[in-house]
Amino acid sequence: MPYNDIMYIEKNGHDVILHTTSNVFVERISLNEISKRLPVFFIRAHKSYIVNINKVLSLRINELFLPNNVTIPVSRSYLTNIKKKLLEIAR
């Protein structure tokens, strides 16, 4: 599966769930381990979520909005970095 197809990755217990626009895949790996393998356009948004920054439609206060009415929470500790990345791709 190409990385561009992944919208976001979420932690669920000992598994991570990779969400694409059309499918869901479950892998038994830690979120930290999978984050080391991802390209730079993936960014941590929350302790349980990694998001493909290219799929973000908007950011409001502490939530990212993705296609298919998906909303991802944003932790305060990751907010500054997310804003910076969004500004970089907007240019």
N, C-alpha and C positions, 0 to 999 in steps of 0.2 A: 504494500500500500504506500503510495507516495505521501510524503509529509504534508504536502499542500492540501490533501483531502481531509486531514484531521482538523476539526474545529477546536476541540478542547479535550483535555485528559483530566479525569477525576479519580481521586483516591477513594476506595471503598474497602475498608478493612485491610487485608493483605494483598488485595488486587488493585490494579488500575484499569479504568474503563476508558477506552479511546472512542470518542464520538466523532463520526464523520457526518456529512450532510445526509447520508442515506443508510449508514450502518453503525453498529456498536460492536466493539471487540473488547474482550476481557483478557488481561495478561496478569500472571502472578509475578509481579516485580514491584519494587518500591518506587514511589514517585520521584525520589531523589535519584535513583539509578536511571530511570528512563529520561529524566531531565538532562543527564550528562550526554545522552545520545541524540538529543534533538538539535535541529538547526537554530540559529540565533533569533528567528522570528517567533519562537515560542517563549512565553514569558510567564513567570509565576504570578498568579493573581491572589492566591489564598493558600493556606497550608494544605488544602485539599484539591487545588485546581491549577492546571497549567493551560494557557490559552494561546492559540495561534493568533498573533497580533494582527495578521492580515485579514482575519475573519471578523474583527470587531467592527460593529456598526456604530456604536456610540458608548459613551461613558457618562453615567450620571451618579454623582456623589460617591457611592460605594458599590456600584454595580456595572458590569460590562454587558452589553446587549449584542447578541450574535444572531445569525440567521435562524430561521425556524422557531422564533420566539424563545430562544434560550437566553437565560439570565444567569450570569456568573457573579458571585459575591467577590468583592475586592477588599482585602485587609488593608488597614491603614499603613502597615509596614511596607506594602508593595505599591501603594498608590502613586507615589512620586515617580518611581521607575516606569510604571505603566503610562503615566502622562507624558513622560519624556519620550518613550518609544512611539506613542501615538503622534506626537508632534513631529518626530523624525520622518515617519512614513507619510505624513500629510504634506510635507514639503516637496 
